[in-house]
């Protein structure tokens, strides 16, 4: 891609001397409209081959393009490539542009180019799964979406009301979104929205922040975003599916902006709503892209005629590019037919683009007089932090079911602990017999609070990851800002529930330690474990993977944290085990509780216990027990170690979030071997060249290279030392 913000206008004019005629520009995109254009777009993965073969296409402003084909044809891959996203280790090829029409004061029509992408806020990607915060209302969801797009609070409220009316959700504006289900009443009587309403809410969220084109306050947002919807009809009945596609068609025309959606097999009513269609075959081959009215004529010219009268054209086209894998002979014929169709589409003299315009990127840029890119961030860090903090508070306070269950869990566990251990020494003077019970009670209580806090953090992080990833990919806020808001809202509740459990256990069992020290220790270990859950969730956003990583880590912390009541071990611990102990918040919490419980404790002797307890029956103080258990230090020192682990876990979580947001290495296709270019390297270094010195001054050699350079959104490069004057 050519990054226009790094190249002066004079250089652009020298590279692209031929202006685009006004009528050609107007044919693709009308004034104040936005079309999309892509050239030689392809996606490949080393070792797997091409997921999407190179092809070109365009969608005019105000038109709806439907992409359909059998499973495995690359529909979602195409949509993500248009949004500037690639699969892991994937290589993007070609160029994708948002083409915006404008009209000069003299009345001449021209176009301006912008890099199409989600982070550039020139496109909005609607995934197959609609992810929202379940406790927010429909209206609040749109208000937050508009606010994260940079709208002031009053403007965000107006945008939300306008979008609610536009997508037909005004009647459910005050209903909570709820979990992803078909709608109904929750346990407390709150109604959630249906699946069809969730899809319309996703469309409205994608448009939030654009503002009203007729409003003077909308000067910050010049054009609407291109909507890229990945199978928006999945999981909907026929009526709701047609309603969603009809809404996309209506919005595309009203906003004068191109819209692309993928469909598995559209019904006849949906087929008639599509202005243009793209037919894809298995293996990522594009066999047609053009007006819906011309598709049957095009394939009839290739010898494939829809013979059944009244048949849905979509069914005929799906059958045309499907492969019968169960029969080898049929599969071979189907594959040969698809190869022939793909070859015909590549070589045909544009019959499939009869009503679209093949643009020259250079001509577009020269005709526009400028080339623009979207801003990198819509709101500042402090504004984003306040929005995230408020949303997290609303989500936590309204989640009555989870809060009630957590209270019941804390109270229930404390009752079970009290019933199992009872009142220690029946409330009398402590004896040596109760030492083991005291250590077990404190150890199991600490482990329970640590496990509960970690599991909750992992679950919450996994539920929010889809929404947060979508908002961060659009540049709404950074991972550190999100983490800070999450820490301030969730960690105090973890500490409060752990403190409640500790207070109830202390009251039931009659512990010797001060109740404030027991509650403080339980609260800190819960916070440390929750922070560890945040770090694991940041490293592995998927819930199953996070649980697969977090569970073994907690088992190791539990193993290295439990104190052996037998005292000194026969074999001294290795350095590795000592290092693991130092990283275990459970270990430091148990030691702190044992110190608080046993230090200064006087134990009564009982000769009747000698046959069963041996020498332990002769111990007269808790200090002797601590020496036997090799528990040294102070209560305060262990508290500071837990606080240090909390800080370490939060720093690790922030680091994983930052690493996850770093731009991936750029893969450049077209060289003898693929070269990975890290962000910040100079262009001439990516070609394996070294600077040569002439007369004491360094200079870069002059070379001629033809390559396709694909740069992820948000990455910029220093061209001051570039050796090449043009790229093709």
Secondary structure, DSSP 4 states (H G I P E B T S, - for coil): ---GGGS-HHHHHHH--SPPPHHHHHHH--BT-EEEEEEEEEEEETTTEEEEEEEEEEE-TT-EEEEEESTTSSHHHHHHHHTT---TTEEEEEEEEEEEEEE-TTS-EEEEEEE--TTTTSEEEE-SS----TTSBHHHHHHHHHHHTT--HHHHHHHHHHHHHHHT-GGGTTSB--SSSS-EE-TTS-EE--HHHHHHHHHHHHHTTS--TT-GGGTT--SPPEEEESSTTTT--HHHHHHHHHHHHHHHHHHTB-EEEEESS--HHHHTT-SEEEEEETTTEEEEEEEGGGHHHHHHHTT----STT--HHHHHHHHT---TTSHHHHHHHHHHHHHHHHHHHHS-SSTTTTS----HHHHHHHHS-B----S-SS-HHHHHHHHHHHHHHHHHH-HHHHHHHHHHHHHHHHHHHHHH-SGGGGSS-BTHHHHHHHHHHHHHHHHHHHHHHHHHHHHHHHHHHHHHHHHHTTS--HHHHHHHHIIIIIHHHHHHHHHHHHHHHHHHT-SS-HHHHHHHHHHHHHHHHHHHHHHHHH--SHHHHHHHHHHHHHHHHHHHS--TT-S-SSPPPHHHHHHHHT-HHHHHHHHHHHHHHTT-B-B--GGGHHHHGGGGG--BHHHHHHHTT--S-HHHHHHHHHHHHHHHHHHHHHHHHHHHSPPPEEEESSSS-EEE-TT--HHHHTT---EEETTEEEPPP-----EE---TT-----TT---S---
